[in-house]
Amino acid sequence: MTTHPSASYSSHHKLIKKLINSQKIEAVRGLLKELSPVEIANSLLQLKLKHQLILLENLPKELASETLAHLQHYSPILEEIVRQMTTERLGELIEEMDGDDAADMISVVDEIDQAKAGQVLEVLPVKERQEITNLLQYDEDSAGGIMDPNVVAVEQDQTVEQAIQSIRTYIEQEELDTFYAVYVVDEYRHLIGMVRVAQLLLSGRNTLIKGLMDPNVVAVDVDVDQEQVAHIAQEYNLVVIPVIDKYLRLVGRITIDDIIDVVHEEYQEDIGHIAGTGSEEVLETSVFKTSRDRLPWLLLGLGGGFLAAIAMSGYEEALSGIPEVAYFIPLIAALGGNIAIQSSSIVVRGLATGEIRTGDLFYRLWKELRVGFLNGGVCSLLLVAIAWLITSDPKMGIVTGMALLVVVAVATIVGSAVPILLKRLNIDPALATGPFITTANDILGIIIYLMISFSVLDIPVA
């Protein structure tokens, strides 16, 4: 029988809550054994904190560990659970996790309570503690920060039979569940090639590995940004990427599940910047934290509004002479902002996917300017007719149409150039969109429109 996971989440969490409230813990355990860690995690998100803790306490250690690892995508929920969970229980669950997930979990604990993070590390076995400590030395958004240090490797001078035996021993020691490729190293553990698993199994037992290996391996340095890792995986159609240190030694691997997590994380981050909500989490329960994430962007918009008001105040007397000019200020500002957002969104997306490079500035400007003039020309002609109809003054129609065309050109330049320039300065280009671009173009659009209007209409400005 095939079931749709999303259809079962709501029924699961309601049943779990009912059983916990009835203190039927054995029934809860029986139900949870039938669910996957993903289903348990999604059901757990719908429960109150006290029920979440009871649920996790009654899960087998391995299943509870996998469930907790899945909750790393939901920081506010995870943080509340970590605060309430004992040091010993956290240590038990983290010990069961893969190295990269364990390091991420320790980072979460460290952000909440540094002392507790140190205590959790102390209760871990020496091997796991050293592994996590090694991973924590890397930036959390780098290849080293997201890699799994457990990677299957064989030496080039081994035979197929020797290689298979060493792989079997390594898997048993590390309790490795899955691996996608076998990497080939020399005596100094330098990465020199790879062998596909199928090729290894189908070759003769006495065949040397160096005769089977493919020396063309795509690898990433430990310090490469995670976003770049995702680009490389997409470009080369990889499900696993080996990670090397500055000495070209094989130190880990990044698998497809981690790459998908990176894509999801970067997408959420960019959407937050564009919307002006920063790093706000959807499931954030703190009103004050949500306010803190949004307020800076609102203050930016408020500041831009003040500047626009100051700019307009300089034309107060002129506007009183021809109030018709004021009719079209919202329209000019809105269209300029929309044009800029369109241009910047395309550029930000292209920079994120690697389809646009920082060296493409003038090419991108030229293309966007042509598109902007084409669209702006159509809108300008419509505005000429509308302004003429409203004011019964053909000169007013021509002035607003001409001003709109100039505003569109400037908005296109700003929307296209700013994200690329920010990228060159190693600043996230998504910061350029949303409130920043909209505010900048509101101010520029209003000033340009008023300057052109009063210059062409030959009205003195006080």
Order of alpha helices (4+ residues) and beta strands (2+ residues): alpha-alpha-alpha-alpha-alpha-alpha-alpha-alpha-alpha-alpha-alpha-beta-alpha-beta-beta-alpha-alpha-beta-alpha-beta-beta-alpha-alpha-alpha-alpha-alpha-alpha-alpha-alpha
